[in-house]
Structure formats: C-alpha cells, structure tokens
Amino acid sequence: MVVGSVLALRAGSVLQTPAVWTSERGDTGWRRIDLPSGGQAGEAASATCTVGSCAVVGWVGEQVAVWRLEAGVARRVEGLTSIPATSGTPIIAAARSDGRTAVLVGQGSGSVLVTEGSSGWTSRPGPAGNVTAFAVVGPSEYAVTSSVDGTVTLWCFQDGVDGGPGASARAGASSPRSAC
C-alpha cells in the first residue's frame, strides 16, 4: 500500500484529497482508492494492516483522521478526539495484537498517543521530541524521537503506562537500556 494524496484541479482552485494505492501483486494491478474527506483538503500519511483490514491515518481539514480499508472499500472512522494536524505533521499508525489501531501524532516538541479501545478512542500525551517512528509489539508501544542536538530516543509505553526512554543514541552511538 502507498499512502498520499491526489490533486483535484477545479475551475480556479486546487484541492488536495487523501488517497491510497493498493496492489495484490506488488508490481502490477495498482488501484487508487480515494478516502472520504467530506470535500475538505487532506492527505493519508501512514497505514498499518492486519489480515483483511487496514487502518490508514492522516489529516483532513487540519485534524487527524483515521480510515478503515476493508475489501477495497474505505470508510472514515468517527469518534476521534480533535487533534490538530496538517501537511508535514508526523502521523504514524501501528496495529496492536488485538487488531485495534494506535496512532502517534507529532505536536511541536512533543506528541499525542491516540489508541483505539473497546469503548472508543482515547488520547494521552506521548513522548517529547520530533516523532520519527512508531511500532507496537505485544502490549508495548515503541516510539522513536529526535531532538535538535542530535539525540535519538527510543520510548516505551506498556499497557498505557509511560515506561520512559528505553534507549538513547547521540550522533549514531547507542547505549540501550530496558524500560519495558
């Protein structure tokens, strides 16, 4: 799957709308799927898939948006708390082992961690720094952030609890520590 956007040229205006491209074979048969955006500008930024379903995250109308893609049909997920985002905002999705989605959104020098639960979506402060990567392994959520001085930090959240920095590296040298 490739995530991104499509530019729609209209009389006197241009509208950027979110889209994904999928292929069952990888090198042929690519198909574009436009993601619902209600006529507002938007972009798909990241995707994560489990068997039979994908979650796509991005922004629409300067807010974080999540879509579900099943059997080639996209629908926008409702119930997300209002989180500001625009082009250039780091928004990274990860699939949890229970099939639900976790999303890490960069917000200036920090981040917001948004998780899908049995009763809907919740958000909480994420790690400090510029978000560069995010993954979920079992009950743990890992984030990689960087700072202006070149420090790269691996953060760990386990069962919704901030485990703090798990590993830190500066200018390419690493010194791992266990936090989860």
N, C-alpha and C positions, 0 to 999 in steps of 0.2 A: 504494500500500500504506500502511496505517495500522498502527502498532505500539502495543501496550499490554498490558492485562490484563483479565481477567474475574473478577468476584467470585462465588464459588460459596457460596450460603447453605446450610449444613447444620445439623442439629439441634445447637444450642448453639455453633456455630463458623462462621467465615467463612474461606474460602481464596481467596487471590489467585493466579490462574494465568495464564501468558503466552499471548497470542493475537495474531494479525494479522488484518486485514480487507483483502480484495482485491476489485478490480472491473476487468473488462476494458474498460468504457466510461467509468469515472470518476465518472459521476453517477447511475448505476443499477446494479442487479445486485450489490450488495455482498454478500460472503460471509465469514463468520468462520471462521478456521482455528485451532483450539486447538493449541498447541505442546506436545510431550511434556515433562512435568516430573516424572514419577515420583511424583505425589501431593504434591510439595513446593510451597511458595509460590514465585512467580516473576513476572517481567514482561519483555516484549520492549521494548527501548529504542531500537533503530536497525535499519535494513535497507539493504542495497545489492543491486542486481540487475544481472545480465548477461543476454544473450539466453537465455531458457529456464530460468534458475535465479536464486534469491535466497538471500542469506545474511542471517539475522536474528540479532542479538546481544541479550543481556540478562542476566538473572540468575535462578538457581534455587537455593534453599536456601543463600543467601548466597555463591554462587560464580558467576563469569562463565559464561555458557552460549552456545553457538552452535547454530543450527539451519539446515538446508538445506531450501528450499522448491522443489520441482520438480513440475510438473503438478498443482498443488493439494494435494500431499502433503508434510507436514512430518516431518523426522526430526532427532533430536538428534545433533550431531556429537560423537564421542568423541575422547579423546586430548589435550584441552586441559590445560595445567598449571593447578593450583589457584590461582585469583586471587580474592581476596575482593571481593564486590560486593553491594550491597543497593539498595533503592529510593532514588533520589537520587544514586547513583553515576553519573557521566558515562561512558557506554559507547557508542562510536561506531564503526560499521563502514564500511569502504570496499573497493571491488572493485579489484583490481590488473589490469593489462592481460593477465596470463596466466590470468585467471579465478579466481585464488585470493583469499582474503579477508585483510584486515589489520584489526585491532581496536585502538583506543586506549582504555584504561581509566584514568579518574582515580583517584588514590590519595592522598588528603590534599593535600599541596602539590606532588605530582609525578604521574607517570603510568607505566603499563606499556604497551609496544607489543607486541602479540601478532600474529604473522604465520604464515600457513599456507604451508608449503613442500612440496616433493616428498616429503620423508620425515616429514611431520607438522607439528606446531605448535611454535613457539619463542617465547620471551618475552625481552624485554630492557627495561632502564629507558627510559622515554620522557622527554619534556621536563618541566621544572619548571613549576609554576603550575597554575591551575584550567583544565581542559580545556574548550574551548567549541566547537571544530570540528576536523574531520579529513578529509583527502581524499588520494587517490592519483592522480598524473598521471605516466604512463610509469613510469620506475624510481624516481621520487621520492615520498616520503610527506610531506605537509604537515600540521602541527598548529598550531592557534591556542590560546594560553593567555592567561589574565589573572592579574594579581596584585592584592593588596589595595590597592596605591597607585594603581590605575587603569591600569597599564602593560599593553598588549596586545602579545603577541609572536607572530610567525609563525616556526615552526621547520621545518626541512627535514631529512629523512633520505633519503639516496640509497644504494641497494643495501645497506641495513642499516647505513650509517655516519651518525652524527650530524653533520649539517652545521652545527649550532648555530643561533642565532637568525638568521633571514633578513630580517626586517623588524620594527620595533618602533614602537609608537604609544602616546602617552600623552595621555589626555583628548581623543581624537579626532584629534590631529595625527599624520601619518605621515611616516616617513623610511625608505623601503625600502632594503635592502642585499641584494645577491645572495649566497646561501650554497650554492645547488645549481647 
